[in-house]
Every structure is written in C-alpha cells, then in structure tokens.
Amino acid sequence: MTTIKTISGELSCTEHIINRSFAIAGIEHIAASDLMSEVLVAEEENMLVITALNTEQTIRTAHIVDALGVLLVNGKKPQPGMIRLAEEFDLALLSTKESMFESCAAVHSLLKRS
C-alpha cells in the first residue's frame, strides 16, 4: 500500500502537516494539475493532489474533492494560510524540490508496486 509517508520518503519531501490517519491511509489515485478546475472534476477516492499552485485555493479544492493531501512541487513552499487551512481541513501538506513530471513518475511507480 502506498501511503503519504511512503511518498514523502521517496521524494524527500518536507512534511508541513502529516495527520496520523492520513500518514497510513492508502493513496490510490493522483490528480496532477495547476488548474484547480481540472482537479474539481476528479471523482476518485483516496487521492493525492499534486500541483505547483501554492495558494489557499489549492487546499480548498483538495478539501472539496475529499483528497487525502496536497503535494507541492518545483520547490514551492506553502503560504501560512495554506498551512492553517490544511490543519483546519485535516489534510496532509507536503512539498518537494522535484518537478511535476518527476513527482508523478515516482508516485506512479509506487502505486504500481503496491
């Protein structure tokens, strides 16, 4: 099973917020986009949102689609408002220096193994 902790380790992520229950919840799908309108049409469960958009809208969108967490790519750091909202909505929040492509490829590889 691929968890947020597994992904965090694989991509050398900075863990801004890791809720214990989400750390062990299985990720089954990803939504990778900088357009939150694209993420809003995702219907999968147990999803991780991967994006370079470091705004509060990203956290609100992840909450609406019932994602388990958000992974910021390209070295983006979350704004303080993002961290507050992620805590409020009980979402995991990670960031990595890896590109969107490298992050998606790594998560895909992890998902295929499990």
N, C-alpha and C positions, 0 to 999 in steps of 0.2 A: 504494500500500500504506500502510495506517495503522499506524504504529509507536508505541511508548510515548513516544518523543521527540516525535513529532508531537502526540500527545495532551497531553503536558506543555506544549508551547508554546501550544497552542490554549487551554488552561485556566489558563495562568500558574501552573503547579504548582511546588511546592517539591519538588525531587528529593532524597529521602533516600538512596536506593540505586538506581543505574541500572547494571545489568550490561551490558557492551558488547554481548553477543549478544542480550539482550532489547531493547536500545535499537533494534536494527534488525529484530527479529522482527516479523512482521505480526500485528496484532490482528485477529481475525475475528469475535469474539463478546464480549459482556459479560454478567456476572452481577451485577445490582444489587440488593442486599438488605442489611438489617441483621440478618437471621436467617440464620445460617450453615447451618442445616438446609436452607434453600432453595438455597443455593449448592452444598451437597453432592450434590444430585440433578442438577446440571448435567453434561451429557455432552459438551459442545462442546470442541473443541481450540482452541488459540491464543486463550485467553480472558483478559480483564482483570476482576478483581473490583472493583466499586465499592460502597463502604459508608461509613457514619459510625461503625462499630464499631471503635474503636481499642484492640483487645486482642490478646494473643498468639494467641487462638483464631482470629482472622481470618487470620493468617499460616499457622497450621497447616492451616486449611481450604483456603486457596489452594494450599498445597503438595499436599494430598491430591487435589484436583481437577486438579492439574497446570496451574494458571493461570500466566501469564507475569508477573503482578504484581498489586499492590493499589493502588487509588486511594482515599484517604480524603477525604471531602467535608465540607462545612459548617465548614471551618476547623479540623478535628480534626488534632492533631499525634500522631505515633506515639510510643508509650511506648518507653523504651530496650530493653525486652525484645522488642518488635516488630522493632526495627532489627536486633538481634542475630540473631533467628530468620530474618529476611529475608536477611541475609547468609549465614547457615548453609545455608538452603534455596535460595540463589541466585535470589531473587525481586526484581523491581523494586518499589520502595515510593515512592509519590508522595502529596502532599496538596495540596488546593486549598481556597480560600475559597468556591467555588461550591457551590450546593445539589446534592442528588442529582439533582433534575429537570434543572437546567441542565447538569450534567456528563453525564448520559445523553443529553440532546438534542445536545450538542456532539459527543460520541463517535459517536452515530448519524449525524450529518451527515458526519463524517469518513469513517465506514465506507461510507456511500452514495456518496461521491465517488470512492472507490478501487475 
